[in-house]
Amino acid sequence: MTHFGQYVRERREELRKGDRQYSLRQVAGRVGIEPAYLSKVERGEVPPPGEATTVRLAEELGEDTDVMLALAGKVSGELQEIIRKRPKLFARLLRELKSAPDHAILSVVREVRDGKW
């Protein structure tokens, strides 16, 4: 099972315990994919779906879309566009932040958000 597929299955099964509407068949129908395909994704027999399907699946399961895309090995089109505008700067930023503790990254986010330069 891929990490993505395993995560999807565990989350769906967790939700199904409290609500029978989270059966594989019903979730697949609401997301707009075949149940057999969702089953294969969950078992890791096929690669994770494309961006649009992954986003719909994340929303259906109440998960963060960026996290689900990352688990699928993808980056949203929105983030890709942001990176394309200044690829060297964002690559450098990400490399510098890769080993930073969470609190340091959150501090940077707050500074940028609040406009404290």
N, CA, C and O atoms as a Tinker XYZ file with bonds, in Angstrom:
   468  protein
     1  N      0.839000   -1.191000    0.000000    73     2
     2  CA     0.000000    0.000000    0.000000    64     1     3
     3  C      0.879000    1.246000    0.000000    63     2     4     5
     4  O      1.831000    1.326000    0.776000    81     3
     5  N      0.581000    2.201000   -0.841000    73     3     6
     6  CA     1.338000    3.449000   -0.803000    64     5     7
     7  C      0.927000    4.229000    0.435000    63     6     8     9
     8  O     -0.138000    3.998000    1.007000    81     7
     9  N      1.780000    5.150000    0.837000    73     7    10
    10  CA     1.446000    5.977000    1.998000    64     9    11
    11  C      0.152000    6.747000    1.746000    63    10    12    13
    12  O     -0.701000    6.848000    2.628000    81    11
    13  N      0.015000    7.290000    0.533000    73    11    14
    14  CA    -1.189000    8.041000    0.195000    64    13    15
    15  C     -2.421000    7.143000    0.293000    63    14    16    17
    16  O     -3.396000    7.486000    0.963000    81    15
    17  N     -2.371000    6.009000   -0.370000    73    15    18
    18  CA    -3.517000    5.100000   -0.364000    64    17    19
    19  C     -3.863000    4.617000    1.026000    63    18    20    21
    20  O     -5.036000    4.540000    1.390000    81    19
    21  N     -2.856000    4.295000    1.796000    73    19    22
    22  CA    -3.067000    3.841000    3.169000    64    21    23
    23  C     -3.729000    4.946000    3.991000    63    22    24    25
    24  O     -4.651000    4.686000    4.764000    81    23
    25  N     -3.257000    6.169000    3.819000    73    23    26
    26  CA    -3.815000    7.297000    4.551000    64    25    27
    27  C     -5.288000    7.498000    4.201000    63    26    28    29
    28  O     -6.125000    7.700000    5.081000    81    27
    29  N     -5.592000    7.440000    2.905000    73    27    30
    30  CA    -6.971000    7.618000    2.448000    64    29    31
    31  C     -7.857000    6.536000    3.048000    63    30    32    33
    32  O     -8.928000    6.822000    3.584000    81    31
    33  N     -7.405000    5.302000    2.954000    73    31    34
    34  CA    -8.209000    4.198000    3.473000    64    33    35
    35  C     -8.441000    4.320000    4.970000    63    34    36    37
    36  O     -9.564000    4.147000    5.443000    81    35
    37  N     -7.383000    4.618000    5.721000    73    35    38
    38  CA    -7.519000    4.746000    7.173000    64    37    39
    39  C     -8.482000    5.871000    7.540000    63    38    40    41
    40  O     -9.319000    5.720000    8.429000    81    39
    41  N     -8.354000    6.989000    6.853000    73    39    42
    42  CA    -9.241000    8.133000    7.131000    64    41    43
    43  C    -10.683000    7.795000    6.782000    63    42    44    45
    44  O    -11.593000    8.088000    7.559000    81    43
    45  N    -10.904000    7.179000    5.618000    73    43    46
    46  CA   -12.256000    6.823000    5.197000    64    45    47
    47  C    -12.871000    5.817000    6.159000    63    46    48    49
    48  O    -14.032000    5.952000    6.544000    81    47
    49  N    -12.099000    4.815000    6.547000    73    47    50
    50  CA   -12.600000    3.803000    7.485000    64    49    51
    51  C    -12.909000    4.416000    8.853000    63    50    52    53
    52  O    -13.881000    4.038000    9.506000    81    51
    53  N    -12.082000    5.354000    9.273000    73    51    54
    54  CA   -12.325000    6.049000   10.544000    64    53    55
    55  C    -13.659000    6.793000   10.491000    63    54    56    57
    56  O    -14.455000    6.721000   11.427000    81    55
    57  N    -13.893000    7.499000    9.399000    73    55    58
    58  CA   -15.152000    8.229000    9.227000    64    57    59
    59  C    -16.333000    7.279000    9.106000    63    58    60    61
    60  O    -17.431000    7.582000    9.574000    81    59
    61  N    -16.109000    6.141000    8.484000    73    59    62
    62  CA   -17.178000    5.163000    8.277000    64    61    63
    63  C    -17.685000    4.581000    9.591000    63    62    64    65
    64  O    -18.848000    4.191000    9.689000    81    63
    65  N    -16.821000    4.520000   10.600000    73    63    66
    66  CA   -17.250000    4.014000   11.905000    64    65    67
    67  C    -18.410000    4.830000   12.461000    63    66    68    69
    68  O    -19.296000    4.291000   13.124000    81    67
    69  N    -18.399000    6.124000   12.190000    73    67    70
    70  CA   -19.440000    7.006000   12.697000    64    69    71
    71  C    -20.534000    7.316000   11.693000    63    70    72    73
    72  O    -21.588000    7.836000   12.059000    81    71
    73  N    -20.288000    7.000000   10.423000    73    71    74
    74  CA   -21.249000    7.354000    9.380000    64    73    75
    75  C    -21.095000    6.391000    8.206000    63    74    76    77
    76  O    -20.060000    6.374000    7.538000    81    75
    77  N    -22.114000    5.606000    7.965000    73    75    78
    78  CA   -22.061000    4.589000    6.917000    64    77    79
    79  C    -21.943000    5.187000    5.513000    63    78    80    81
    80  O    -21.711000    4.455000    4.551000    81    79
    81  N    -22.100000    6.496000    5.386000    73    79    82
    82  CA   -21.980000    7.145000    4.084000    64    81    83
    83  C    -20.536000    7.220000    3.604000    63    82    84    85
    84  O    -20.269000    7.712000    2.508000    81    83
    85  N    -19.613000    6.738000    4.413000    73    83    86
    86  CA   -18.210000    6.753000    4.026000    64    85    87
    87  C    -17.733000    5.386000    3.538000    63    86    88    89
    88  O    -16.552000    5.055000    3.641000    81    87
    89  N    -18.663000    4.605000    3.011000    73    87    90
    90  CA   -18.255000    3.347000    2.377000    64    89    91
    91  C    -17.437000    3.692000    1.140000    63    90    92    93
    92  O    -17.530000    4.798000    0.607000    81    91
    93  N    -16.653000    2.755000    0.701000    73    91    94
    94  CA   -15.820000    2.985000   -0.472000    64    93    95
    95  C    -16.675000    3.402000   -1.663000    63    94    96    97
    96  O    -16.340000    4.354000   -2.368000    81    95
    97  N    -17.756000    2.706000   -1.885000    73    95    98
    98  CA   -18.638000    2.973000   -3.025000    64    97    99
    99  C    -19.231000    4.379000   -2.950000    63    98   100   101
   100  O    -19.250000    5.095000   -3.951000    81    99
   101  N    -19.713000    4.778000   -1.778000    73    99   102
   102  CA   -20.349000    6.091000   -1.651000    64   101   103
   103  C    -19.335000    7.230000   -1.763000    63   102   104   105
   104  O    -19.614000    8.249000   -2.395000    81   103
   105  N    -18.184000    7.065000   -1.163000    73   103   106
   106  CA   -17.150000    8.102000   -1.261000    64   105   107
   107  C    -16.718000    8.256000   -2.719000    63   106   108   109
   108  O    -16.608000    9.373000   -3.225000    81   107
   109  N    -16.476000    7.141000   -3.385000    73   107   110
   110  CA   -16.068000    7.194000   -4.792000    64   109   111
   111  C    -17.115000    7.922000   -5.628000    63   110   112   113
   112  O    -16.777000    8.738000   -6.485000    81   111
   113  N    -18.373000    7.625000   -5.378000    73   111   114
   114  CA   -19.444000    8.278000   -6.129000    64   113   115
   115  C    -19.470000    9.785000   -5.913000    63   114   116   117
   116  O    -19.635000   10.547000   -6.866000    81   115
   117  N    -19.309000   10.214000   -4.679000    73   115   118
   118  CA   -19.329000   11.650000   -4.399000    64   117   119
   119  C    -18.103000   12.361000   -4.964000    63   118   120   121
   120  O    -18.176000   13.535000   -5.327000    81   119
   121  N    -16.983000   11.654000   -5.038000    73   119   122
   122  CA   -15.753000   12.246000   -5.567000    64   121   123
   123  C    -15.750000   12.227000   -7.095000    63   122   124   125
   124  O    -15.043000   13.006000   -7.734000    81   123
   125  N    -16.546000   11.331000   -7.671000    73   123   126
   126  CA   -16.643000   11.266000   -9.124000    64   125   127
   127  C    -15.696000   10.274000   -9.769000    63   126   128   129
   128  O    -15.272000   10.461000  -10.909000    81   127
   129  N    -15.362000    9.209000   -9.034000    73   127   130
   130  CA   -14.501000    8.163000   -9.571000    64   129   131
   131  C    -15.175000    6.813000   -9.371000    63   130   132   133
   132  O    -16.135000    6.694000   -8.609000    81   131
   133  N    -14.674000    5.817000  -10.049000    73   131   134
   134  CA   -15.209000    4.464000   -9.907000    64   133   135
   135  C    -14.758000    3.857000   -8.577000    63   134   136   137
   136  O    -13.622000    4.070000   -8.155000    81   135
   137  N    -15.638000    3.104000   -7.918000    73   135   138
   138  CA   -15.236000    2.440000   -6.670000    64   137   139
   139  C    -14.022000    1.526000   -6.854000    63   138   140   141
   140  O    -13.161000    1.461000   -5.976000    81   139
   141  N    -13.947000    0.831000   -7.968000    73   139   142
   142  CA   -12.804000   -0.057000   -8.209000    64   141   143
   143  C    -11.497000    0.742000   -8.259000    63   142   144   145
   144  O    -10.461000    0.282000   -7.778000    81   143
   145  N    -11.557000    1.934000   -8.842000    73   143   146
   146  CA   -10.362000    2.774000   -8.908000    64   145   147
   147  C     -9.954000    3.233000   -7.505000    63   146   148   149
   148  O     -8.775000    3.175000   -7.154000    81   147
   149  N    -10.912000    3.684000   -6.709000    73   147   150
   150  CA   -10.595000    4.112000   -5.339000    64   149   151
   151  C    -10.011000    2.952000   -4.547000    63   150   152   153
   152  O     -9.074000    3.138000   -3.771000    81   151
   153  N    -10.553000    1.770000   -4.735000    73   151   154
   154  CA   -10.026000    0.594000   -4.057000    64   153   155
   155  C     -8.580000    0.344000   -4.443000    63   154   156   157
   156  O     -7.753000    0.035000   -3.585000    81   155
   157  N     -8.268000    0.473000   -5.720000    73   155   158
   158  CA    -6.892000    0.279000   -6.182000    64   157   159
   159  C     -5.961000    1.350000   -5.637000    63   158   160   161
   160  O     -4.813000    1.065000   -5.296000    81   159
   161  N     -6.453000    2.584000   -5.553000    73   159   162
   162  CA    -5.651000    3.663000   -4.967000    64   161   163
   163  C     -5.354000    3.334000   -3.509000    63   162   164   165
   164  O     -4.209000    3.427000   -3.068000    81   163
   165  N     -6.382000    2.953000   -2.766000    73   163   166
   166  CA    -6.202000    2.641000   -1.350000    64   165   167
   167  C     -5.241000    1.473000   -1.128000    63   166   168   169
   168  O     -4.518000    1.448000   -0.133000    81   167
   169  N     -5.229000    0.515000   -2.040000    73   167   170
   170  CA    -4.340000   -0.642000   -1.915000    64   169   171
   171  C     -2.961000   -0.390000   -2.512000    63   170   172   173
   172  O     -2.080000   -1.244000   -2.418000    81   171
   173  N     -2.767000    0.775000   -3.124000    73   171   174
   174  CA    -1.477000    1.117000   -3.700000    64   173   175
   175  C     -1.202000    0.418000   -5.016000    63   174   176   177
   176  O     -0.048000    0.306000   -5.429000    81   175
   177  N     -2.239000   -0.050000   -5.675000    73   175   178
   178  CA    -2.070000   -0.747000   -6.956000    64   177   179
   179  C     -1.937000    0.216000   -8.128000    63   178   180   181
   180  O     -1.436000   -0.156000   -9.189000    81   179
   181  N     -2.382000    1.440000   -7.939000    73   179   182
   182  CA    -2.249000    2.481000   -8.955000    64   181   183
   183  C     -1.707000    3.726000   -8.266000    63   182   184   185
   184  O     -1.870000    3.880000   -7.056000    81   183
   185  N     -1.070000    4.612000   -9.012000    73   183   186
   186  CA    -0.565000    5.848000   -8.401000    64   185   187
   187  C     -1.716000    6.721000   -7.899000    63   186   188   189
   188  O     -2.861000    6.543000   -8.315000    81   187
   189  N     -1.413000    7.655000   -7.016000    73   187   190
   190  CA    -2.457000    8.573000   -6.552000    64   189   191
   191  C     -3.084000    9.305000   -7.736000    63   190   192   193
   192  O     -2.443000    9.486000   -8.772000    81   191
   193  N     -4.332000    9.720000   -7.579000    73   191   194
   194  CA    -5.014000   10.430000   -8.669000    64   193   195
   195  C     -4.419000   11.810000   -8.914000    63   194   196   197
   196  O     -3.559000   12.274000   -8.166000    81   195
   197  N     -4.892000   12.453000   -9.970000    73   195   198
   198  CA    -4.450000   13.796000  -10.300000    64   197   199
   199  C     -4.890000   14.824000   -9.273000    63   198   200   201
   200  O     -5.588000   14.510000   -8.308000    81   199
   201  N     -4.468000   16.049000   -9.502000    73   199   202
   202  CA    -4.728000   17.125000   -8.545000    64   201   203
   203  C     -6.209000   17.320000   -8.249000    63   202   204   205
   204  O     -6.596000   17.372000   -7.082000    81   203
   205  N     -7.036000   17.428000   -9.269000    73   203   206
   206  CA    -8.453000   17.717000   -9.057000    64   205   207
   207  C     -9.134000   16.623000   -8.242000    63   206   208   209
   208  O     -9.916000   16.919000   -7.338000    81   207
   209  N     -8.848000   15.375000   -8.550000    73   207   210
   210  CA    -9.459000   14.259000   -7.812000    64   209   211
   211  C     -8.925000   14.205000   -6.390000    63   210   212   213
   212  O     -9.681000   13.947000   -5.454000    81   211
   213  N     -7.653000   14.442000   -6.223000    73   211   214
   214  CA    -7.071000   14.440000   -4.878000    64   213   215
   215  C     -7.698000   15.536000   -4.024000    63   214   216   217
   216  O     -7.977000   15.318000   -2.845000    81   215
   217  N     -7.921000   16.704000   -4.604000    73   215   218
   218  CA    -8.554000   17.809000   -3.879000    64   217   219
   219  C     -9.980000   17.428000   -3.481000    63   218   220   221
   220  O    -10.384000   17.659000   -2.342000    81   219
   221  N    -10.749000   16.843000   -4.412000    73   219   222
   222  CA   -12.117000   16.418000   -4.085000    64   221   223
   223  C    -12.118000   15.360000   -2.991000    63   222   224   225
   224  O    -12.970000   15.377000   -2.103000    81   223
   225  N    -11.175000   14.452000   -3.058000    73   223   226
   226  CA   -11.067000   13.404000   -2.045000    64   225   227
   227  C    -10.715000   14.001000   -0.686000    63   226   228   229
   228  O    -11.276000   13.600000    0.333000    81   227
   229  N     -9.802000   14.943000   -0.670000    73   227   230
   230  CA    -9.431000   15.614000    0.586000    64   229   231
   231  C    -10.639000   16.317000    1.191000    63   230   232   233
   232  O    -10.893000   16.207000    2.390000    81   231
   233  N    -11.377000   17.038000    0.361000    73   231   234
   234  CA   -12.562000   17.745000    0.852000    64   233   235
   235  C    -13.601000   16.768000    1.379000    63   234   236   237
   236  O    -14.217000   17.017000    2.415000    81   235
   237  N    -13.799000   15.668000    0.680000    73   235   238
   238  CA   -14.768000   14.654000    1.101000    64   237   239
   239  C    -14.389000   14.051000    2.445000    63   238   240   241
   240  O    -15.259000   13.761000    3.266000    81   239
   241  N    -13.095000   13.863000    2.672000    73   239   242
   242  CA   -12.619000   13.247000    3.907000    64   241   243
   243  C    -12.316000   14.264000    5.002000    63   242   244   245
   244  O    -11.891000   13.894000    6.097000    81   243
   245  N    -12.536000   15.559000    4.703000    73   243   246
   246  CA   -12.288000   16.598000    5.703000    64   245   247
   247  C    -10.815000   16.813000    5.990000    63   246   248   249
   248  O    -10.435000   17.147000    7.112000    81   247
   249  N     -9.989000   16.622000    4.976000    73   247   250
   250  CA    -8.552000   16.758000    5.143000    64   249   251
   251  C     -8.047000   18.016000    4.449000    63   250   252   253
   252  O     -8.717000   18.550000    3.565000    81   251
   253  N     -6.884000   18.486000    4.840000    73   251   254
   254  CA    -6.244000   19.635000    4.220000    64   253   255
   255  C     -5.800000   19.249000    2.818000    63   254   256   257
   256  O     -5.114000   18.242000    2.641000    81   255
   257  N     -6.181000   20.031000    1.828000    73   255   258
   258  CA    -5.858000   19.685000    0.444000    64   257   259
   259  C     -4.356000   19.699000    0.176000    63   258   260   261
   260  O     -3.861000   18.851000   -0.567000    81   259
   261  N     -3.628000   20.634000    0.757000    73   259   262
   262  CA    -2.180000   20.687000    0.536000    64   261   263
   263  C     -1.488000   19.462000    1.120000    63   262   264   265
   264  O     -0.532000   18.949000    0.538000    81   263
   265  N     -1.966000   18.996000    2.266000    73   263   266
   266  CA    -1.386000   17.799000    2.882000    64   265   267
   267  C     -1.653000   16.583000    2.005000    63   266   268   269
   268  O     -0.754000   15.779000    1.758000    81   267
   269  N     -2.882000   16.452000    1.538000    73   267   270
   270  CA    -3.234000   15.312000    0.690000    64   269   271
   271  C     -2.442000   15.344000   -0.620000    63   270   272   273
   272  O     -1.977000   14.306000   -1.091000    81   271
   273  N     -2.292000   16.522000   -1.201000    73   271   274
   274  CA    -1.501000   16.633000   -2.427000    64   273   275
   275  C     -0.051000   16.242000   -2.165000    63   274   276   277
   276  O      0.567000   15.558000   -2.981000    81   275
   277  N      0.485000   16.669000   -1.046000    73   275   278
   278  CA     1.870000   16.322000   -0.702000    64   277   279
   279  C      2.010000   14.809000   -0.526000    63   278   280   281
   280  O      2.985000   14.220000   -0.993000    81   279
   281  N      1.052000   14.181000    0.140000    73   279   282
   282  CA     1.086000   12.732000    0.302000    64   281   283
   283  C      1.018000   12.022000   -1.048000    63   282   284   285
   284  O      1.566000   10.933000   -1.218000    81   283
   285  N      0.336000   12.657000   -2.003000    73   283   286
   286  CA     0.223000   12.100000   -3.353000    64   285   287
   287  C      1.446000   12.427000   -4.208000    63   286   288   289
   288  O      1.531000   12.002000   -5.360000    81   287
   289  N      2.396000   13.182000   -3.644000    73   287   290
   290  CA     3.588000   13.556000   -4.388000    64   289   291
   291  C      3.337000   14.670000   -5.382000    63   290   292   293
   292  O      4.008000   14.764000   -6.410000    81   291
   293  N      2.355000   15.525000   -5.067000    73   291   294
   294  CA     1.971000   16.596000   -5.983000    64   293   295
   295  C      1.998000   17.940000   -5.257000    63   294   296   297
   296  O      2.000000   18.001000   -4.028000    81   295
   297  N      2.020000   19.000000   -6.036000    73   295   298
   298  CA     1.928000   20.361000   -5.530000    64   297   299
   299  C      0.791000   21.018000   -6.293000    63   298   300   301
   300  O      0.674000   20.858000   -7.508000    81   299
   301  N     -0.044000   21.754000   -5.581000    73   299   302
   302  CA    -1.201000   22.372000   -6.239000    64   301   303
   303  C     -0.762000   23.328000   -7.345000    63   302   304   305
   304  O      0.325000   23.903000   -7.302000    81   303
   305  N     -1.624000   23.477000   -8.318000    73   303   306
   306  CA    -1.371000   24.409000   -9.409000    64   305   307
   307  C     -1.152000   25.816000   -8.894000    63   306   308   309
   308  O     -0.336000   26.564000   -9.434000    81   307
   309  N     -1.877000   26.174000   -7.855000    73   307   310
   310  CA    -1.739000   27.505000   -7.259000    64   309   311
   311  C     -0.317000   27.718000   -6.727000    63   310   312   313
   312  O      0.298000   28.753000   -6.984000    81   311
   313  N      0.200000   26.734000   -5.985000    73   311   314
   314  CA     1.557000   26.855000   -5.448000    64   313   315
   315  C      2.603000   26.808000   -6.559000    63   314   316   317
   316  O      3.617000   27.503000   -6.491000    81   315
   317  N      2.359000   25.997000   -7.569000    73   315   318
   318  CA     3.286000   25.948000   -8.701000    64   317   319
   319  C      3.398000   27.315000   -9.359000    63   318   320   321
   320  O      4.492000   27.748000   -9.722000    81   319
   321  N      2.271000   27.990000   -9.512000    73   319   322
   322  CA     2.274000   29.317000  -10.135000    64   321   323
   323  C      3.056000   30.318000   -9.281000    63   322   324   325
   324  O      3.797000   31.146000   -9.812000    81   323
   325  N      2.892000   30.243000   -7.979000    73   323   326
   326  CA     3.625000   31.131000   -7.074000    64   325   327
   327  C      5.128000   30.882000   -7.208000    63   326   328   329
   328  O      5.916000   31.824000   -7.292000    81   327
   329  N      5.515000   29.615000   -7.226000    73   327   330
   330  CA     6.936000   29.261000   -7.335000    64   329   331
   331  C      7.504000   29.684000   -8.681000    63   330   332   333
   332  O      8.642000   30.146000   -8.751000    81   331
   333  N      6.730000   29.535000   -9.750000    73   331   334
   334  CA     7.204000   29.905000  -11.092000    64   333   335
   335  C      7.558000   31.382000  -11.212000    63   334   336   337
   336  O      8.405000   31.756000  -12.023000    81   335
   337  N      6.916000   32.218000  -10.410000    73   335   338
   338  CA     7.187000   33.655000  -10.487000    64   337   339
   339  C      8.582000   33.996000   -9.979000    63   338   340   341
   340  O      9.209000   34.932000  -10.474000    81   339
   341  N      9.077000   33.240000   -8.989000    73   339   342
   342  CA    10.405000   33.483000   -8.430000    64   341   343
   343  C     11.046000   32.151000   -8.026000    63   342   344   345
   344  O     11.271000   31.901000   -6.842000    81   343
   345  N     11.336000   31.309000   -9.000000    73   343   346
   346  CA    11.789000   29.948000   -8.688000    64   345   347
   347  C     13.076000   29.867000   -7.880000    63   346   348   349
   348  O     13.184000   29.028000   -6.986000    81   347
   349  N     14.043000   30.710000   -8.170000    73   347   350
   350  CA    15.306000   30.640000   -7.420000    64   349   351
   351  C     15.100000   31.006000   -5.962000    63   350   352   353
   352  O     15.629000   30.351000   -5.064000    81   351
   353  N     14.326000   32.060000   -5.735000    73   351   354
   354  CA    14.092000   32.496000   -4.352000    64   353   355
   355  C     13.329000   31.457000   -3.547000    63   354   356   357
   356  O     13.673000   31.178000   -2.398000    81   355
   357  N     12.283000   30.879000   -4.153000    73   355   358
   358  CA    11.499000   29.890000   -3.412000    64   357   359
   359  C     12.277000   28.600000   -3.192000    63   358   360   361
   360  O     12.135000   27.961000   -2.150000    81   359
   361  N     13.096000   28.213000   -4.164000    73   359   362
   362  CA    13.928000   27.027000   -3.985000    64   361   363
   363  C     14.908000   27.254000   -2.833000    63   362   364   365
   364  O     15.102000   26.380000   -1.988000    81   363
   365  N     15.514000   28.425000   -2.812000    73   363   366
   366  CA    16.466000   28.749000   -1.733000    64   365   367
   367  C     15.756000   28.775000   -0.379000    63   366   368   369
   368  O     16.259000   28.236000    0.607000    81   367
   369  N     14.578000   29.410000   -0.344000    73   367   370
   370  CA    13.806000   29.485000    0.899000    64   369   371
   371  C     13.473000   28.092000    1.424000    63   370   372   373
   372  O     13.662000   27.808000    2.607000    81   371
   373  N     12.985000   27.236000    0.556000    73   371   374
   374  CA    12.609000   25.889000    0.978000    64   373   375
   375  C     13.813000   25.092000    1.462000    63   374   376   377
   376  O     13.723000   24.351000    2.440000    81   375
   377  N     14.922000   25.245000    0.784000    73   375   378
   378  CA    16.125000   24.531000    1.218000    64   377   379
   379  C     16.603000   25.026000    2.578000    63   378   380   381
   380  O     17.048000   24.235000    3.410000    81   379
   381  N     16.513000   26.318000    2.799000    73   379   382
   382  CA    16.930000   26.882000    4.091000    64   381   383
   383  C     15.992000   26.441000    5.223000    63   382   384   385
   384  O     16.422000   26.259000    6.362000    81   383
   385  N     14.719000   26.274000    4.896000    73   383   386
   386  CA    13.726000   25.936000    5.915000    64   385   387
   387  C     13.592000   24.442000    6.168000    63   386   388   389
   388  O     12.936000   24.041000    7.130000    81   387
   389  N     14.195000   23.613000    5.329000    73   387   390
   390  CA    13.940000   22.175000    5.421000    64   389   391
   391  C     14.301000   21.574000    6.774000    63   390   392   393
   392  O     13.676000   20.600000    7.192000    81   391
   393  N     15.275000   22.118000    7.458000    73   391   394
   394  CA    15.645000   21.560000    8.758000    64   393   395
   395  C     15.254000   22.473000    9.923000    63   394   396   397
   396  O     15.588000   22.195000   11.075000    81   395
   397  N     14.557000   23.546000    9.622000    73   395   398
   398  CA    14.135000   24.469000   10.683000    64   397   399
   399  C     13.011000   23.846000   11.509000    63   398   400   401
   400  O     12.180000   23.115000   10.971000    81   399
   401  N     12.982000   24.126000   12.798000    73   399   402
   402  CA    11.884000   23.613000   13.619000    64   401   403
   403  C     10.568000   24.307000   13.248000    63   402   404   405
   404  O     10.564000   25.415000   12.711000    81   403
   405  N      9.477000   23.645000   13.539000    73   403   406
   406  CA     8.159000   24.179000   13.187000    64   405   407
   407  C      7.929000   25.589000   13.710000    63   406   408   409
   408  O      7.378000   26.431000   13.001000    81   407
   409  N      8.348000   25.854000   14.944000    73   407   410
   410  CA     8.093000   27.179000   15.519000    64   409   411
   411  C      8.811000   28.277000   14.734000    63   410   412   413
   412  O      8.303000   29.392000   14.623000    81   411
   413  N      9.983000   27.968000   14.192000    73   411   414
   414  CA    10.712000   28.961000   13.394000    64   413   415
   415  C      9.984000   29.228000   12.078000    63   414   416   417
   416  O      9.889000   30.373000   11.635000    81   415
   417  N      9.476000   28.175000   11.464000    73   415   418
   418  CA     8.728000   28.347000   10.213000    64   417   419
   419  C      7.453000   29.136000   10.463000    63   418   420   421
   420  O      7.101000   30.018000    9.680000    81   419
   421  N      6.764000   28.822000   11.547000    73   419   422
   422  CA     5.545000   29.569000   11.884000    64   421   423
   423  C      5.849000   31.035000   12.160000    63   422   424   425
   424  O      5.045000   31.910000   11.839000    81   423
   425  N      6.991000   31.299000   12.745000    73   423   426
   426  CA     7.403000   32.682000   12.993000    64   425   427
   427  C      7.588000   33.429000   11.679000    63   426   428   429
   428  O      7.159000   34.576000   11.549000    81   427
   429  N      8.221000   32.787000   10.711000    73   427   430
   430  CA     8.404000   33.399000    9.389000    64   429   431
   431  C      7.051000   33.650000    8.741000    63   430   432   433
   432  O      6.823000   34.717000    8.173000    81   431
   433  N      6.158000   32.680000    8.822000    73   431   434
   434  CA     4.819000   32.831000    8.235000    64   433   435
   435  C      4.091000   34.018000    8.866000    63   434   436   437
   436  O      3.477000   34.816000    8.158000    81   435
   437  N      4.156000   34.136000   10.188000    73   435   438
   438  CA     3.489000   35.253000   10.874000    64   437   439
   439  C      4.082000   36.593000   10.453000    63   438   440   441
   440  O      3.343000   37.557000   10.251000    81   439
   441  N      5.383000   36.666000   10.319000    73   439   442
   442  CA     6.028000   37.917000    9.905000    64   441   443
   443  C      5.574000   38.326000    8.511000    63   442   444   445
   444  O      5.255000   39.489000    8.266000    81   443
   445  N      5.547000   37.355000    7.599000    73   443   446
   446  CA     5.132000   37.647000    6.225000    64   445   447
   447  C      3.665000   38.056000    6.197000    63   446   448   449
   448  O      3.298000   39.035000    5.547000    81   447
   449  N      2.835000   37.306000    6.901000    73   447   450
   450  CA     1.399000   37.583000    6.939000    64   449   451
   451  C      1.113000   38.967000    7.522000    63   450   452   453
   452  O      0.264000   39.702000    7.017000    81   451
   453  N      1.825000   39.305000    8.581000    73   451   454
   454  CA     1.578000   40.588000    9.255000    64   453   455
   455  C      2.310000   41.755000    8.607000    63   454   456   457
   456  O      2.098000   42.904000    8.994000    81   455
   457  N      3.159000   41.486000    7.638000    73   455   458
   458  CA     3.846000   42.546000    6.917000    64   457   459
   459  C      4.952000   43.210000    7.705000    63   458   460   461
   460  O      5.285000   44.366000    7.446000    81   459
   461  N      5.536000   42.495000    8.674000    73   459   462
   462  CA     6.633000   43.051000    9.478000    64   461   463
   463  C      7.958000   42.771000    8.772000    63   462   464   465
   464  O      8.510000   41.676000    8.882000    81   463
   465  N      8.457000   43.760000    8.055000    73   463   466
   466  CA     9.701000   43.588000    7.308000    64   465   467
   467  C     10.782000   44.345000    8.022000    63   466   468
   468  O     11.930000   44.349000    7.578000    81   467
